[in-house]
Amino acid sequence: MDMDAFFASIEQRDNPELRGKPVIVGRENSNRGIVTTASYEARKYGVHSAMSVFQARKLCPQGLFVDGNYHKYSEASKKIFKICRTFTPKVYPISIDEAYLDITGSLPYFKSAKEIALQLQQKIEKEMHLTCSIGVAPNKTLAKIASEMDKPTGLTIINSDNLDEILNKLPVGDIPGIGQKTAKKLKNLGIFTAQDITNKDENLLVKHFGKFGKHLYYMGKGEEIPTSTTLRDRHNRKAKSISNEITLHHSSSDKTYLQQHLIKITNKVCYRLRMKNATAKKVSLKIKFSDLTIKTMDKTLPEHVCYESDVYREIMELFNRIDLNKFKIRLLGIKLSSLEFADETKQLDLFSQKNNKVKRISTALDKIRNKYGRKIINVGKNSKITDDN
């Protein structure tokens, strides 16, 4: 189940003046801003998510820009997933507007899988005044492909009757998990459709793509690698690391500008870490330079951390090793790893003992973020939140 132009559709629903018009969710007055979602009217002009606001404005000068309201979108998402659970308890969200539904146990109560899908679409539209597209298939890969085939308000079913026909026409770039670089590499090997993948030897794919080559081989057949792990197990599996990265619109050696982005990333990864009741003992800084070379620096800490001030201090120590007079930076990324969770046998000192101003302020910030959205408030680089003040 995939909502149609989710953020933009909510804005059009709530503001009649936006209906039928090219709506772009993103800050109009920010040349460095990113398009979060574009309505289908705006997509006709080539506007799409993750595009810079500057480029979107050039493609669609008549576009109506709207600042995003994450709290509103999050509340709508919760209600939609609640509707999904009236059809099956096995609902596995993969983003704010998208989820897998395992309807195996629900089939005896309905005429068919198609009936479940139709009723789900109708209920979401009736109660939320929003539309979604649904793909029905034997596995997640095919269901995801099907959900994208007839947007918006689409319903596509893939089964043994039409599988070969669909795979024969499906461009490799439309297969979940295949990005632009992988698609280009596949095309260089003479692989243009999913069907072409199965015509290649599995060992050849593994040779060119490593472990992912095995996944590719099964993807090409519309299958998933056999595993004893269930969908629920994979969904509930604890993260081994938490990371985030930002690609800058223009390569830069401006230390202040780069620090601002590192602060944003630090806020995001630390918030996500605490939401998982986890701490990290290893921090990593990833940098891609303007010549596309990548440098990764790691540091293992003497104790676990989960607060912005601690992580940012360590990240800046790594960052200061870079000679900005020699290089311009295109991408910044932070990863937290060697995680420990509060429910593990070893009790985490940061959760059980740190009764100080750092914890109280971070807890208050997290409550605000949970209610109004993560971006509503952040810790700045000049914040001096320590145990002593």
Beta strands, then each sheet from edge to edge (+ up, - down):
strand 1: 2-3
strand 2: 23-25
strand 3: 37-38
strand 4: 64-66
strand 5: 91-95
strand 6: 98-101
strand 7: 132-136
strand 8: 155-157
strand 9: 241-252
strand 10: 278-289
strand 11: 294-305
strand 12: 329-341
sheet 1: 1+ 7- 8-
sheet 2: 3+ 2- 4-
sheet 3: 5+ 6-
sheet 4: 9+ 12- 10+ 11-
end
